[in-house]
Amino acid sequence: MLSGIRVLDLSRILAGPWCTQLLADYGADVLKIEKPGSGDDTRRWGPPFLRGGQSPAVDGDVAAYFLCCNRGKRSLALDFTQAEGQQILRRLAEASDVLVENYLPGTLQKYGLDYASLAALNPRLIYCSISGFGQDGPNAARAGYDAMIQAEAGLMSLTGEAAGGPMKVGVAVSDLMCGMYAASAILATLHERSRTQRGAQLDLALFDCQVGWLANQGMNYRVGGTVPPRHGTAHPNIAPYQVFATADGHLMLAVGNDEQFRRFCAAADAGALAADARFGSNAQRVANRVQLVSAMTPLLAARSTQDWLQQLGEAGVPAGPVNDLAAVFAHSQVEARGLAASLTHPLWGEVPQIANPLRRDGKPQLAPLAPPDLGEHGEAVLAELGLDAQQRADLVARGIVGGGRG
């Protein structure tokens, strides 16, 4: 889909790399620019590590965190704080369609690598900046990490048990959603560029994205004027829609409308519950949530999770088990859909991956390259720029370019 599109990836950690991995899965040539000697911080964010050699030495390890968001990319270890590194990066930008970076606003301007400087060389360049709080505003100079954004932008106030304290989501959803917004903005701008022949500067902030996808909870506040409380696993606008304890575990019950509630009551042999005027409509069930849950709790606890899944499945009532990750990756649907994938790397061997969920014309969209070793593709990239072997060796010797091991 994106064959022929070159993406210059100056991003680290998660939001930017998640965006560029998605573009790589869609067929783009993604060149990851990393700091010589250390690279992306997440290479060391472990354990767990995927062992790269036969010895227990740290050199050769790569963290699972890095492997989750960097497939499909080539790595060039380049010191662009030096003038020759900057010149190489400018040449790469001239030949690229997209640049993604997540430095603090103003950082790349010091090196002549900001949007204005690079757009003067390549007016077709789409320059996507990802930051904690955006390129302007009173907080623009602040760094932003996912957990602090979940807290400051409201998500943490909504997450956790009703009687408990604030809780972050178990994966870095602020980063991930910002990466998804960035990818969709890049794709839209590529489409626009086909008409205008000009690129654009895209400004994505973790904070803005988190506020933007407060979604129904954000609108609940804006329309109703009441600060939403934490509901644990329950839904603020639908009932019953939460986790219940069963005889041997837990079940997520997701009753989405009145007909499903009536079918649940029939499957549970709970005629009195179905006839109770307090629970006749969703609005009434939400208003009487405490009484409803109190009445349902002993019903759900009387049967096993598997029994409920069978009964509710036959009745057409949405419900599912609360699986840990071992159960998820043993799930028949994960196997059928090929979600547990792997790619082969010359240093690390088989590299586990979690597949892109998109299927196009029945085929999965997964970049063919495993996540790269630091500087793995430097020789090839410099050769593409026309540098001969002696020039490449000189750049490596002086530390401007890091050598790869792959």
C-alpha positions in Angstrom: 0.0 0.0 0.0 2.8 2.4 0.8 5.4 0.9 -1.5 7.8 3.6 -2.6 7.2 5.8 0.5 10.4 6.6 2.5 9.9 7.4 6.2 12.7 8.9 8.2 12.1 7.9 11.8 13.8 10.1 14.4 11.5 9.0 17.2 12.2 6.9 20.3 10.3 5.1 23.0 6.7 4.2 21.9 4.4 6.8 20.4 6.6 7.6 17.4 7.9 4.1 16.9 4.3 2.7 17.1 3.3 5.1 14.3 6.3 4.2 12.1 5.9 0.5 12.7 2.4 0.8 11.4 3.6 2.6 8.3 6.2 -0.2 7.8 3.5 -2.8 8.0 1.7 -0.9 5.3 4.8 -1.2 3.0 6.8 2.0 3.7 10.6 1.9 3.8 11.3 3.1 7.4 14.8 4.3 8.3 15.2 4.5 12.0 17.9 7.1 13.1 19.5 6.2 16.4 22.2 7.5 18.7 25.5 5.6 18.2 26.4 3.4 21.0 23.0 3.4 22.8 20.2 3.8 20.3 16.5 3.9 21.3 16.1 3.9 25.1 13.7 0.9 24.9 16.5 -1.4 23.7 17.4 -1.6 27.4 13.9 -1.4 29.0 13.9 -4.9 30.4 13.9 -7.7 31.5 12.7 -9.6 29.7 15.4 -9.6 27.0 15.7 -11.7 23.8 19.2 -13.1 24.0 21.4 -12.2 21.0 24.4 -14.4 21.7 25.5 -17.5 23.5 27.1 -15.8 26.5 25.2 -14.1 29.4 26.8 -10.8 28.4 24.5 -7.8 28.2 25.9 -6.9 24.7 23.6 -8.7 22.3 20.5 -8.6 24.4 17.5 -6.6 23.2 14.4 -5.8 25.3 11.0 -7.2 24.5 9.8 -3.6 24.8 11.9 -2.5 21.8 10.7 -5.5 19.8 7.1 -4.6 20.2 7.3 -1.4 18.1 10.2 -1.5 15.7 9.7 -4.2 13.1 10.0 -3.4 9.4 12.7 -0.7 10.0 16.3 -0.3 9.0 18.6 1.2 11.6 21.2 3.9 11.0 23.2 4.9 14.1 24.0 8.6 13.3 25.3 11.4 15.5 23.5 14.4 14.1 24.9 16.7 16.8 28.0 16.9 14.5 28.0 18.8 11.3 28.6 15.8 9.0 25.8 13.9 10.7 23.5 16.8 10.1 24.5 16.9 6.4 23.8 13.1 6.0 20.4 13.6 7.7 19.5 16.5 5.4 20.4 14.4 2.4 18.1 11.6 3.7 15.3 14.1 4.3 15.6 15.4 0.7 14.9 11.8 -0.5 12.2 11.0 2.1 8.4 11.5 2.0 7.8 11.6 5.8 9.8 12.5 8.8 8.6 11.5 12.3 10.4 13.0 15.4 9.5 13.2 19.1 12.1 15.6 20.5 11.2 18.5 22.8 10.0 21.4 20.7 13.0 23.5 19.5 15.6 20.7 19.9 16.0 19.9 16.2 16.1 23.6 15.2 19.5 23.9 16.9 20.8 21.5 14.3 19.0 22.9 11.3 16.7 19.9 11.2 13.4 21.6 12.0 10.5 21.6 9.6 11.3 25.0 8.0 14.9 24.1 7.3 14.1 20.7 5.8 10.9 21.8 3.9 13.2 24.4 2.1 15.2 21.4 0.8 12.1 19.2 0.2 8.8 21.0 -0.1 7.0 17.6 -0.4 8.2 16.4 3.1 5.5 15.6 5.6 7.1 16.4 9.0 5.3 14.9 12.0 6.3 16.1 15.4 5.1 14.1 18.4 5.6 15.6 21.9 4.1 15.6 25.4 2.2 18.8 25.2 2.5 20.1 21.6 4.6 22.7 19.8 3.1 25.7 21.6 1.1 26.6 24.7 2.3 27.1 28.3 3.4 23.4 28.7 5.2 23.0 25.4 8.7 22.7 27.0 7.6 19.9 29.3 8.6 16.3 28.6 5.7 13.9 28.6 5.7 10.2 29.5 2.6 8.0 29.1 1.8 7.5 32.8 2.0 11.2 33.7 -0.2 12.0 30.6 -2.8 9.3 31.7 -2.9 11.2 35.0 -2.9 14.8 33.9 -5.2 14.3 31.0 -7.9 12.6 33.0 -7.7 8.9 32.2 -6.3 7.9 35.5 -9.2 9.6 37.3 -11.6 7.2 35.5 -9.6 4.0 35.9 -9.6 1.8 39.0 -12.1 0.5 41.5 -14.9 2.8 42.6 -13.7 2.9 46.2 -10.0 2.9 45.3 -7.4 5.3 44.2 -6.4 6.3 40.7 -5.0 3.6 38.4 -3.2 3.7 35.1 -4.1 1.3 32.3 -1.9 -1.7 32.0 -0.4 -0.7 28.7 0.8 2.7 27.5 -2.4 3.7 25.9 -1.7 7.4 25.7 1.5 6.7 23.7 -0.2 4.1 21.5 -3.2 6.2 20.6 -1.0 9.2 19.8 1.0 7.0 17.5 -2.3 5.9 15.8 -3.5 9.5 15.4 -0.1 10.3 14.0 -0.2 7.5 11.4 -3.7 8.4 10.3 -2.7 12.1 10.0 0.3 11.1 7.9 -1.8 8.9 5.6 -4.3 11.7 5.1 -1.6 14.2 4.3 0.0 11.8 1.8 -3.4 11.7 0.1 -3.6 15.5 0.1 0.0 15.7 -1.2 -0.9 13.7 -4.3 -3.1 16.8 -5.2 -1.0 19.7 -3.9 2.5 18.3 -4.3 3.4 19.9 -1.0 4.0 18.4 2.4 2.9 19.8 5.8 4.0 20.1 9.4 1.9 17.8 11.7 1.8 18.6 15.5 0.7 15.7 17.7 0.7 15.9 21.5 0.2 13.0 23.9 -1.8 15.3 26.1 -4.1 16.4 23.3 -4.6 12.9 22.1 -5.5 11.6 25.6 -8.0 14.5 26.0 -9.4 13.8 22.5 -10.2 10.2 23.2 -11.8 10.6 26.6 -14.7 10.0 24.2 -18.1 9.3 25.9 -16.6 10.1 29.4 -15.5 13.5 28.2 -18.8 14.2 26.6 -20.6 12.9 29.8 -18.8 15.7 31.6 -19.3 18.4 28.9 -23.0 17.6 28.5 -23.9 16.7 32.1 -21.5 18.9 34.0 -20.7 16.2 36.6 -17.2 14.9 37.0 -17.4 11.2 36.3 -16.3 8.9 39.1 -14.4 5.7 38.8 -16.6 2.6 38.1 -14.1 -0.2 38.2 -15.0 -2.6 35.4 -18.5 -1.1 35.1 -19.7 1.1 32.3 -20.8 4.6 33.2 -23.7 4.6 30.6 -24.8 1.0 30.4 -25.9 -1.6 33.0 -25.2 -4.5 33.6 -21.9 -4.1 31.9 -19.0 -5.2 34.2 -17.0 -8.1 35.7 -18.9 -10.5 38.0 -17.4 -13.2 40.2 -18.4 -16.7 39.2 -18.2 -20.0 41.1 -14.6 -20.5 39.8 -13.4 -17.2 38.4 -14.7 -14.1 36.7 -16.9 -13.2 33.8 -17.2 -9.9 31.9 -20.9 -9.5 31.2 -21.6 -6.9 28.5 -25.4 -6.4 28.3 -25.8 -3.7 25.6 -29.6 -3.2 25.3 -32.9 -4.1 26.9 -33.5 -7.2 24.8 -30.1 -8.6 25.8 -31.0 -8.0 29.5 -34.3 -9.9 29.0 -32.3 -12.8 27.4 -29.8 -12.7 30.3 -32.7 -13.0 32.8 -34.1 -16.0 30.9 -30.8 -17.7 30.8 -30.3 -17.0 34.6 -33.7 -18.2 35.5 -34.3 -14.8 37.0 -37.9 -13.9 36.1 -38.3 -11.6 39.1 -35.3 -9.6 37.9 -36.8 -9.2 34.4 -40.2 -8.1 35.9 -38.7 -5.6 38.3 -39.8 -2.1 37.2 -36.5 -0.6 38.4 -34.7 -2.5 35.7 -37.0 -2.2 32.8 -34.8 0.0 30.7 -31.1 0.8 30.4 -31.7 4.2 31.9 -33.5 2.7 34.9 -30.8 0.1 35.3 -28.1 2.7 35.4 -30.1 4.8 37.9 -30.5 1.7 40.1 -27.1 0.2 39.4 -26.3 -0.6 43.1 -29.6 -2.6 43.6 -29.2 -4.3 40.2 -25.6 -5.5 40.9 -26.6 -6.6 44.4 -29.3 -8.8 42.9 -27.1 -10.2 40.2 -24.0 -11.0 42.2 -25.3 -14.2 43.8 -26.8 -15.3 40.5 -23.4 -15.1 38.7 -21.6 -16.7 41.7 -23.7 -19.8 41.5 -22.3 -21.2 38.3 -18.9 -21.7 36.7 -17.5 -19.3 34.2 -17.6 -22.0 31.4 -21.3 -22.7 32.3 -22.1 -19.1 32.0 -20.3 -18.7 28.7 -22.2 -21.6 27.2 -25.6 -20.5 28.5 -25.1 -16.8 27.6 -23.6 -17.7 24.2 -26.7 -19.8 23.3 -28.9 -16.9 24.5 -27.0 -14.3 22.4 -25.8 -12.3 25.4 -22.2 -10.9 25.1 -19.9 -12.2 27.7 -16.3 -13.3 28.0 -13.7 -14.7 30.4 -11.1 -12.5 32.0 -8.0 -14.1 30.4 -4.4 -13.6 31.5 -1.9 -13.3 28.7 -1.0 -17.0 28.7 -4.7 -17.7 28.0 -4.8 -15.0 25.4 -1.9 -16.4 23.4 -3.3 -20.0 23.7 -6.7 -18.7 22.5 -8.0 -20.5 19.4 -8.9 -17.2 17.8 -5.3 -15.9 18.2 -4.1 -19.0 16.4 -6.7 -18.8 13.7 -6.0 -15.2 13.0 -2.2 -15.5 13.1 -1.8 -12.9 15.8 1.2 -14.6 17.4 3.7 -14.1 14.6 7.5 -14.3 14.3 10.2 -12.8 12.1 13.8 -14.0 11.6 16.8 -11.8 12.4 20.4 -12.7 11.5 21.7 -12.0 15.1 18.7 -12.9 17.3 17.1 -15.8 15.3 13.4 -16.1 15.6 11.9 -12.9 17.0 8.4 -13.1 18.5 5.9 -10.5 17.2 2.3 -9.6 17.7 0.8 -9.2 14.3 -0.8 -6.1 12.9 -4.6 -6.8 13.2 -5.4 -5.5 9.7 -6.1 -8.0 6.9 -6.4 -6.7 3.4 -8.1 -8.8 0.8 -7.7 -11.7 3.3 -4.0 -11.2 3.7 -2.2 -10.0 6.9 -0.2 -6.8 6.8 3.1 -7.5 8.5 6.4 -5.9 7.6 8.9 -8.6 6.5 11.9 -7.2 8.4 12.5 -8.1 12.1 13.3 -5.2 14.4 16.9 -4.1 13.7 20.0 -4.3 15.7 21.5 -0.9 16.4 23.2 0.5 13.3 22.5 -2.7 11.4 21.8 -1.1 8.1 24.3 1.8 8.2 26.6 0.5 5.5 23.7 0.0 3.1 22.1 3.4 3.7 25.3 5.3 3.3 26.0 3.3 0.1 22.6 4.4 -1.2 23.7 8.0 -0.6 26.7 7.3 -2.8 29.4 7.2 -0.1 32.2 4.8 -1.0 33.8 2.2 1.3 36.5 4.5 2.5 34.1 7.4 3.3 31.9 5.0 5.2 34.8 3.6 7.2 36.0 7.1 8.0 32.5 8.1 9.4 32.5 5.0 11.6 36.0 5.5 12.8 35.2 9.1 13.9 32.0 8.0 15.6 29.6 10.0 13.4 28.1 6.7 12.2 27.8 3.6 14.5 28.8 0.3 13.0 26.3 -2.6 12.9 26.8 -6.2 13.9 24.0 -7.9 11.9 
